[in-house]
Amino acid sequence: MSNTRREFLMAGAAAGAALSMGGFAQPARAQAIKSLEVFVPAAPGGGWDATGRAIEAAMRADGIMSEFKFEHAPGAGGMTGLPRFINGKKGQGNAVMIGGMVMVGAGAVAKSPVTIANVTPLARLTGEAMVIVVPEASPHKSIGDLIAALKKDPKAVSWAGGSAGGSDHIFAGMLAKSQGVDPRSVAYVAFAGGGPAQAALLGNQVTAGVSGYGEFEEQIKAGKLRALAVSGETGQSGVKSLKEQGINVVLYNWRGVFGAPGISDAQRKELIGLFDKMVAGPSWKKTLETRGWDGIYLSGDAYGKYVTEEIGRITGILKELGLAA
């Protein structure tokens, strides 16, 4: 048989196969995600790692995904790991990075050339409201009392919290601004962790403290610290939110997931679909309840819009605090 006749017959066979599938050759379908690579730009055991491990547990329990690989790159509020994720996972459709509000602030303070704007927003998962507390012996019985003192003499009201430029500092600055007080005048005292901040509060060395509610919960329940307000949309554990008390300041230390840069729209949608399914399942709902996390789920384009707005909002307050250019 001549080459020409052989090629003709092979072409005819291929055409017949195409017709048997509906008359046209079918495009290749995207391969379903078989395993998830979870990149945590922080050390094991912290909040972002806990979020990643909770994702793994919920997806395994509900039969959504069974294979996971974790990678950690701690340092600088996530800014050490972020470039590594961007450069190492570009176009990889099964890789996700855990991140959140802390990374927004860290990028602005570090004047980093790369930010979370350079990765692919997938879903916002959880939020932790912050709480404002004062020592039990404090003369400030309400948030109104504390604000009155702040307006009278900002430098006389000292605030204990975590690292400078972190979520606690941002919250104190936002509250001051909302009351017409220059955020740069906030007397913020940065501590290495919740323990030292609590010690300063219990020793009446500072006026007030700001942190995640869980950080101060034990001392609040013991009556050693008085909770004046929380930063969420609504109250928590009997403590009213600022918004409920007529002060329009809402801030969550939120955590979410991001895909690698350069993934296709189909890959993005498939990853988002995994998290849509996870948050609708029983295991994730139980996780939120057990850990005391607020479920503030937002995915896809709406989350992308939120991240863009959050970068602008957080960078703006950090500039007013004199911590970002």
ABEGO torsion letter per residue (X at the ends): XBAAAAAAAAAAAAAAAAAAAGGBBBBBBBBBBABBBBBBABBBGBAAAAAAAAAAAAAAAAGABABBBBBBBBEGGGAAAAAAAAAAABGBAABBBBBEAAAAAAAAAAGBABBAAABBBABBABBBBBBBBBBAABABABAAAAAAAAAABAAABBBBBBBBGBAAAAAAAAAAAAAGBBAAABBBBBBABAAAAAAAAAAGABABBBBBAAAAAAAAAAGABBBABBABABBBGGBBBAAAAGBBBBBBBBBBBBBBBGBBAAAAAAAAAAAAAAAABAAAAAAAAAAGBBBBBBBEAAAAAAAAAAAAAAAAAAAAAGABX
